[in-house]
Amino acid sequence: MLATTAVSEAIAASIRRSHNVQASVHCPEGIPRQQGLSFVCTANGLTDKLTLFKVTQVDDNGHVRYQEL
């Protein structure tokens, strides 16, 4: 399974660095490691509404890339 807690923490750290905002990020649990598999994480604190991030696995080793939707 993918370590989605680590993904949540990485997105939160990125938000903190780029926007100087403390955000709470939630990613779904139980995501299998699979290259190309995408899922959506949510962040609170960046705006008044939930901010969505699309996370895509770039390999089968747990490496991901994410982008704000």
C-alpha positions in Angstrom: 0.0 0.0 0.0 1.0 3.6 -0.6 2.1 5.6 2.4 -0.6 8.3 2.0 0.2 9.9 5.3 3.6 10.8 3.9 1.9 12.2 0.8 -0.4 14.3 3.0 2.6 15.6 4.9 4.5 16.4 1.7 1.5 18.4 0.3 1.1 20.3 3.6 4.8 21.2 3.7 4.6 22.4 0.1 1.6 24.6 0.9 3.5 26.0 3.9 6.6 26.8 1.8 4.8 28.3 -1.1 1.8 30.1 0.6 3.1 30.5 4.2 -0.1 28.9 5.4 -0.7 26.0 7.8 -3.0 23.6 5.9 -4.6 20.3 7.0 -4.3 17.7 4.2 -6.2 14.5 4.0 -5.5 11.7 1.5 -7.5 8.5 1.2 -6.1 5.3 2.8 -5.8 1.9 1.2 -4.3 3.1 -2.1 -2.3 0.3 -3.7 1.2 1.1 -5.2 0.6 1.2 -8.9 2.3 3.3 -11.5 -0.1 5.7 -13.2 -2.8 5.3 -10.5 -4.3 8.7 -9.5 -6.3 9.8 -6.5 -7.4 13.1 -4.9 -6.4 14.6 -1.6 -8.1 17.6 0.1 -6.6 20.5 1.9 -8.2 22.9 4.4 -6.7 26.2 5.2 -5.5 27.4 1.8 -8.7 29.1 1.0 -12.2 29.3 2.5 -13.1 26.2 0.5 -11.5 22.8 0.2 -8.6 22.7 -2.2 -8.1 19.6 -4.2 -4.8 18.0 -5.2 -4.5 15.3 -7.9 -1.8 12.8 -6.9 -0.4 10.5 -9.5 2.0 7.7 -8.8 5.0 7.9 -11.1 6.3 4.4 -10.4 5.6 1.3 -8.3 7.9 2.4 -5.5 5.7 5.0 -4.0 7.0 8.1 -5.7 4.2 10.5 -6.6 3.7 13.9 -8.2 0.8 16.2 -7.2 -0.9 19.3 -8.6 -3.6 21.6 -7.3 -6.8 21.3 -9.2 
